[in-house]
Each structure stands twice: as C-alpha cells, then as structure tokens.
Amino acid sequence: MLTLYSMPSSGNSYKVRLLFAKLGIPFRHVAAEYGSGVTTSAEFRALNPHGRVPLVRFEDGRVLSESNAILLYFAEGTRFLPEDRFDQAKVHQWMFWEQNSHEATIAVRAAILSYEHRAGERRPEILDPLLDAGHRNLATMDVQLAKTPFLAGNSLSAADLCLYAYTHSAETRGGFDLSRFPAVSAWLARVEADAPHVPLSWLGDNPA
Amino acid sequence: MLTLYSMPSSGNSYKVRLLFAKLGIPFRHVAAEYGSGVTTSAEFRALNPHGRVPLVRFEDGRVLSESNAILLYFAEGTRFLPEDRFDQAKVHQWMFWEQNSHEATIAVRAAILSYEHRAGERRPEILDPLLDAGHRNLATMDVQLAKTPFLAGNSLSAADLCLYAYTHSAETRGGFDLSRFPAVSAWLARVEADAPHVPLSWLGDNPA
C-alpha cells in the first residue's frame, strides 16, 4: 500500500487526499502536522531533503513530493487529466499558476491567520498586500470560470482539485471576500457536487 | 509562426527562449519588459487576464501561459522529457518546486536588487529571510545533484532548464553564495555545455 505523509490542516496535502478518495486509491496516512516533528526527523529528511509534505512513498521505496506532481502522476489515464496535448497543457498552466501566484497569496494569508506559530506576521504591511494580490488571483479565476465550467474547460480536472484546496477556505481562513467572484463561488459548488467528495478533515481509512 | 511574448531580463521568460533555441523552434519575439506597457495593454489582458509573461500565441490564436507549462508542452516527445511515467513525475516535482520554493526566494531577491521600481523593498527584514530561504533551496538542489548529474536523473530535462534560468544568475543578481554548493556549480557548467546553449540576452531571430 502507498504511504501518504500529509498535513491534516494543509490545502496542499488535502488536494492529494481528495484525488485519492475520488480514485479509490487506498493509502496508509502518516499525519505530519506543524510541530509534530515528523518532517524535521532524520527519517523524513532522507525521503525529502526539502522537508515538506505531502509526500508519497510507494511500496518499492520510491518517493514523490510536491502536491501537484503527485496529482498529475495519479491523474494520468483517469477522467482528471485530458488526453489531448494542448488540453493537458492548460491543466498544467493552471497548476503552475496555483503554486506560484495563488498559493503564495491565498494560502499564505490563511496560514498567517490560522497558525499560532505565525501570529507574529499578523501585521497590516504583510496581510494587506496578500489580501489585494489574493483578490486579483480570484478575479483571474473568475474571468475563466465565467467562460468555462471548469478551469481547463468543460471537465473537472486535476487543475480544479488543485485550486479548490485553498480556494474553498479562502473566506473562512484567509478573510477573502468570495461574494465578489460569483463564477468562483458557483465553481466551488460544482467541484463539491462531483462525487465522491471528501472534506479537508478526511485523512483516509488507514492511519499509520 | 509562434509568437512569444517574453521579458528580456526575466528568468521565467529565458527558460522558454532557451528551450526554443535547443529545439530549433522559430518564433516571433515580442519584448515585454517592465514598464514597456505591453502586459498592461487591453490586447494583452485579453490573452492573459493575469497579465504575466511568458506567453505563447499559436498561429491559430490559442494561447498558453506559465513558463513551466510552456516548457512541458514543447518538451513532450523530445529528449527534454522522459517517457517513463515516474521519471516524468520527477521532472514535474522539480518544476513545481521551482515555482513555489525556488522562484519565490531566489528570483524575488534578484528582482528586488536589480529592478529600480523595487528599490523600496531593499530592506534587511525583506532581503535577509530571502537570502536564508534561497540558500536552503540551493542546498536542496545540491543534495540531489551530488547523487545524479541532472535534477531528475541521468539526462538533462525540462526540470534543469527551468531551474537553470534563475540559478545561473543567483550570485550575480541575487547575492547568493554559490561557492557553498559545489554540486550546483558543477551542474550549471553541465547545463551550459549542452549544445546549443544561448544566454539570457538571446531573444531569437525574429523580433516583432
């Protein structure tokens, strides 16, 4: 069975759990919350010198890190990754944009507001620019989602799962105003309506 | 012919020019430097609401943005992308890591130090954490490059071109100390030795 090291509260980790639930891929879950010491252990650093989760360890010992690389690997050959080369490139486009623009603003502001070890960063000169940049990113998504039901076109893909992870909690955790982006709100509901769906709190059926 | 909108001074744009040079793909180059007004024009915003380059416009009008999505699209079926599914996932892993961890520190510090419109950010509380985080990222690359000649294994791939773009100027533009990372320095020389190679200043043969 696969082992998934993931952080229960993290959107990057949630993406992978959500795809695994949708594909019915069984996994052994190792919880690696902040402060648990899991990602700073010598055992984990041997698996990922960068010290981040999510990380998948295959039964044969190979490892794969970076949430979106994991999504693409398991999405291949499923309904979550189109076969056409250009359609696939559009999925990639949104996934790279997520890691560079969206996660760096929307996830970061939510992390500063939710995690006590980041309370020192709760200052206007840090929070306000993140709010503005995050709203600009939600506007970018809104432009696309007013044209197509899902980010990369007509079908739900790995790009939607990837961007759902931090967008669905942007308001509750990050203080972003989703009411300004009706196409984004409608898309969140469409992603949630795609069965099976699991919430952030779902950690699989096999805790380590 | 393809049209490539790219920023002459940008590593993200350079990645694409470097791959196009290596693959002998002709393109019409539209320079979109900061302050040129290109990316803020209504014409460009219709192509990319997020307003960033690089962006490729195909002859039939389709567009593709995000440097690493462009790299993957054109690398497919060439020596720059392995066919094996897991080997390809490792290329993706490094490319997502580049956009989330490496670019967000090494490119950002270099941009603050090089671009006059960012001079206001030249303060220790901004520059020092970027220096530390960037050095940790170079250390992550050094661990891998001490084991394999290229980031995703034995062959030069899109992951190397992607990470070369900002790493090769990390010292000169960003003030990072590459002498601490001998495997990274040796890898930079290996990437440059792969013919044909073009420098950052190369903008193709067909300016718009």
Interface residues (C-beta under 8 A of the other chain):
Chain A: P49 H50 R62 L64 S65 E66 S67 N68 A69 I70 L72 Y73 E76 R85 F86 A89 K90 H92 Q93 W94 M95 F96 W97 Q99 N100 S101 E103 A104 N137 A139 T140 V143 Q144
Chain B: P49 H50 R62 L64 S65 E66 S67 N68 A69 I70 L72 Y73 E76 R85 F86 A89 K90 H92 Q93 W94 M95 F96 W97 Q99 N100 S101 E103 A104 N137 A139 T140 V143 Q144
